[in-house]
């Protein structure tokens, strides 16, 4: 990965410089406007990017895989984890040479993503903002998900993970987990602007000018909202703190 090692402070400073040349509404818009500039803004915020597939006619995926389980949602290279970068020149080359490509951002390096059902996410976002809790960038996918971008949990000293696998599922098994999905090491999400089959898109609803928060500051409200969304009453002793295996 080509990210600079100076931490988020320097990255946020670069992002602020970029944002001064754009209206806030433009910076937050995800599915229109200047695609390349939005991708470069994401990289400047520290999000490592790599090219992804894009929609093809007939609700198909550009990868041409028969029955692709995640059309237009997956990287084009199996080496996406090492390929992912924040290098401006490389991202410009990719964006210009692959004008239809979506981009993924690799999680677990600088940032994680808490991925929740849309209605649960909207409820949680309203509660979080109403309580004065810092919320970072948030993206909406037209197929019914809300993505909360946070600081990464990083690599724990104890490799015995302390959450169940449904909070850290692979993107291709995501449909098996209708509630909260915690994208961290070894995972990825589409970064706006991105196009999905059927004219759907992924776009920002809160832009990259918002600093990445600690994921644990959002987790209790998100898990509580997701528990109601999937039809179960939350267990307040365990909902915010996933159990050990």
Secondary structure, 3 states (H helix, E strand, C coil): CCCCCCHHHHHHHHHHHHHHCCCHHHHHCCCCCCHHHHHHHHHHCCCCEEEECCEECCCEECCCCCCCCCCCCCECCCCHHHHCECCHHHHHHHHHHCCCCEEEEECCCCEEEEEEEHHHHHHHHHHHHHCCCCCCCEEEECCCEEEEEEECCCCCCCCCCCCCHHHCCCHHHHHHCCCCEEECCCCEEECCCEECHHHCEEEEEECCCCCCECCHHHHHHHHHHHHHHCCCCCCCCCCCCCCCC
